[in-house]
Structure formats: structure tokens, C-alpha cells
């Protein structure tokens, strides 16, 4: 593996190019100063071009808005710049060029430790912001979150949460039925995005939250009120509301393929986005780790706690793309859009990321027909893997 700075201006010759909406090619992509300068489908590659293998596809780098850990690091255990770097590096090897390192419900001091380094850590290449998943979630839908730490944020919590509004495009997951509307207003006013998650909200409660500015739903179908005949719950309201983006874990364990396909038909590729919900074992050969004192075990790519509760996912974005093609029955272009352009749009970065076109940041992933990542670029820094 080589992680090095590319020349200030360079050209990539790609047999196929996903430009953010469609597969095209062959193509030449010229980068200058960390941004796309030109995309050509007719010119011959210059002699110094980076020539990708014949079966390679060049696509916008993947964007993961929910990544708890990787490379042996859980953000809750290492809320430091070094910990963030380890997580980002582990996922970049699987094509993720932008992510939101995610802190799940924990003690107030853990969130404060992350808040203290977040401004600096948000400048690490590949970090687009942070995701606070909790602590204001519903105990009835806690999943693996530690019940003793679920709480309505006090003044100190709220101050720490607000500080993330200045750290890239950060996100808070909360249960809208468990917080006063004024708290959502206060978070949104700082520039934070809010997703509903770990929630037992009614459809009306979620609609009211969306009216206030809640724009996303965290890991659709998991840890939330379900769709029934007379109570649509969070799931039904999400499928019905065109305003809401929804993250979904496409690993074959969290959501049945039939439910995945239903979600896609309802939300479309421009509102359904792939997420990993990855835990620290990604990028390692380890089979277990401790989550807030509880042993989490990996068996056949499935992570569970002592009582069998799913505990995040053992998943990378390139695997999620591959699974989306297989389980949702979609073409590769749709899967790639859900891994790049859709999350970029959700984060308000659609004019910067998620497409390969002049003026866009040069965040790319190159992979082959077996879904092996060959190389990634974040601006003008290349990581060659094959």
C-alpha cells in the first residue's frame, strides 16, 4: 500500500467512469489543485497518465455517515485525533473517502473529550464531520446502546453537542418523541443535521419533527417503530415522506432483502443511502471486542452482544455497494449513487462531492469487477492498494 501525494496536476485514464449519475467511458479525468479540471471521453491519455486496469471503474469516493470504528479502534474508547485517523484509514482501504466518525450513547465526559478535539480532527483528510448517535434516544428502542447513559441532554451535554455545529457537516441522531422541540431547534440553529433514530415515534411525531427540520432517519427498519396497518410508525412515515433521507445497512443481517427492495422503491436512489454502522473489527482479523464492558462477538460477519442483540455491523462501503447490487437487484450505477452522491446531498455537499465533474473535489475510488478497491484519492492524495 502506498499513501503519497500526487503531482499538483495529473490525469487518470479510466476504462469506465461513474460520474455521479451514470456509467460512461472510457474517460480521462484531469485533476489540478485537488479538484477536477476536466473530464474527456475522446482524447488519448497523455504518456504520464495514471492508467487503471482494463476492468476498473473510477467513481466518486464513498461517503459513510455512520461509522463507529475500524482498524481496531472504537471512537467511544479513543475519542482522540489518533483514534479518528485510525478509523478513517481503515475505511479508506475499502473506498470510503469521506465519513462521519460516530459516537454512540456514552457518559457526558466521553462526548466532551470528542468535542475538545473535534475541530482539529475535522481537518483530517476524509473526515467530513461527526455523528453523535445519542444520548437522547428512546429506551424502548435502545438496541445495543447502554440504557444507563440514555438521557435528555443537560446544559453541559447541550453545549458539547452544539460545538459540533462548527465541525464540518455533523449529525445528531435522537428520538424526536423524547426531546422538547426547542432542543431540536437549538441544535439545528448551530448548523447540525438531525436524524431520527432509536425512536418509538408515531408517524405524526416524525412528520412534526421533519416539519421542524429533521432531515434523516438512522439505519432504517432497525431500532424504531415499525409499519403496521393503523400505526405507520417511523418506518412507514419515512417511506411516505419524500423529504427524509434514510440510511440503510445492506449486510444481509440487519434488513431482509425484500425490505431493502421496498425501501428503494419508496425512497429512490436519491433518498436512500448506504451506511456501514461499522465497528472496530473492520480492517482487522480480530473476532471480538468490548463495547462499554460487554463482549461483542463476530460470527459469519454478524456482530452480536451477549444477549444476541445486533451490535453494529462488520461491513465496509465497497461491500455495501456489492451487496446492494446483489440484494436490491439494482444496477451498479444506482448502488454507487447511494454510496456517494446521495449522502453528499444529505450533508449539503452535492456541489463538492458525489460527482466527477469540473470543479468537484478529487475524491475518487477505483475498483475492479470483483469489487476489490485498487486505489483511492482524497483531493490530491493517493492511496494505492493493488
Secondary structure, 3 states (H helix, E strand, C coil): CEEEECCCEEEEEECEEECCCCEECCEEEEEECCEEEEEECCCCCCCCCEECCCCCEEEECEEEEEECEECCEECCCCCCHHHHHHHHHHHHCCCEEEEEEEEECCCHHHHHHHHHHHHHHCCCCCEEEEEEECCCCCHHHCCCCCHHHCCCCCHHHHHHHHHHHHCCCCEEEECHHHCCHHHHHHHHHCCCEEEECCECCCHHHHHHHHHHCCCEECCCCCCECCCCCCCCHHHHHHHHCCCCEEEEECCCCCCCHHHHHHHHHHHCCCCEEEECCECCCCCCCCCEEEECCEEEEEECCEEECCCCCECCECCCHHHHHHHHHHHHCCCHHHHHHHHCHHHHHHCCCCCCCCCCCCCCECCEEEECCCCCEEEEEECCEEEECC
